[in-house]
């Protein structure tokens, strides 16, 4: 009986699924230069192979062919007087699948190679340590 319990415990850890967070593509768009924008997005662990992407700005395709092996794009800047919505659409075997990942490029966005994200510190009597400028993998 003891051997059976040990065997079941070992098998359950072997076949257990990996815990993963629900993430979207995390699209970021910045005004790269006065006449262009830089778009970047994430490749997900659950994405199938082969995978490509089509990029839309206000329902207009920005790339000529689906992008393979790339998760970024530099595109000409459209009208800066109005807001623009950028969308990344996955393409699998030549077929587009719905892309819910959107980014709103605000009108009159300044030229900068970064996206400024204001920190919101929790209120309370305890001091919180906030370390801005940490990259996704936790290294500076």
N, C-alpha and C positions, 0 to 999 in steps of 0.2 A: 504494500500500500504506500509506503514511504517513497519508493522509487517512482510510483505513478504520480504522486503529488509533485515531486521534483521535476519530473518530465513535463508535466502540464505547465508548471511555472516557467520553465525554460522555453517551451514552445510559444507561450503567450507573449513573451518579450520579443521573440524572433519575428512573429507575424504582426506585431503591433504597428499601426501606422504612425508615421512621423507627425508630430504636432506642428502645424503651420498656421501662421496668421492669415487672415483674409486681407490681401493687398490688391490694390488696383495698379494700373501702370505708372502712376505717379508722374503724370506729364508736367513738365516745367517748360515755360516759354519765356525767354528774355530778349530784350532788344540788344542784339549782339553789336550792331553798328547802326549808324543813322539810317541805312538803307536795307538792313536785314535783321531777321530774327533767328534765334537758335532754339530748336525744340529738342527735348530729351525725354525719354521714357524708359521704363524698366521692362526687362524680359522676366517673365514669371517662371517659377520652378515647374508649374503645371502646364506650361505651353507645349504643344505638340511639335514634332519635327516633321517636315520642314515648315518654317513659319516666316512670313514676310509681313510687311505693314504698308498700308496706304495712309497718307496724312492729308487731312482736309482742313481748310480754313474757310469758315462760313459756307460749307457745302461745296467748295471748289477744291478739286484735287491738286495738291502741290507737287507731287512726284510723278514722273512720267511712267515709271514701272514700279511695281512693288519693291520695297526695300528689303533685301536679304542681308543677314549678318550685320545689321546696323540698328542702333536704338537712338539715333540722333539725326538731325537734319538742319541745315541752314537754308533759309528760304528768303526771297525778297520780301521786304516789308510792304504791307498793303496800306491802305488809308489809315493814317494815325489819328484822325479826328474822331473815329468811332471805335467802339469795342469790337473785337473779333473773337470768335470761338474756334479753337483748334481741337481736332478730334483725331485720335489714332485708332485705325481700324485694322484688326488682324486679318491676314489673307492666308488661307490654308488650301493648298492644291488649286490655286487660281480662283478660289471663291472667297468673297468678303463675308466676314461674320460681324454681327452687330458690335459696335464699339461704344461702350458707355463711358469711356474715359475722355473727359473733355477738360480744357483749360481756357479760361477767359483772359484774353490779352487786353488789358485796359487801354483806353484811349490816352494819348499823350504820355505813354510810359517812357521813363528816362532811359538813355543808353547806359547800360551797365552789364557786366558779365556775371551777375549774380542776382538771386531773387531774395529780397529783404523780407524776412519773416519775423514779425515782432514777437517777443517772448511774453507769455502770460504766466506770471508767477502766482501760485496758489496763495490765497489769503490765510493767515493763521499766525499763531504766536511762535511757531518754530521757524528757524532759518532754513531755507532751502538752498541747496547748492545747484546752480544752473551753469552748465558749461557749454556756451554757444560755440559754433564753428566746429563741431565734431561731425566727421563724415559718417556715413551709414555704418561702416564696419567698426566704429568706435575709436578709430585712430585719427590723430590730428594731422 
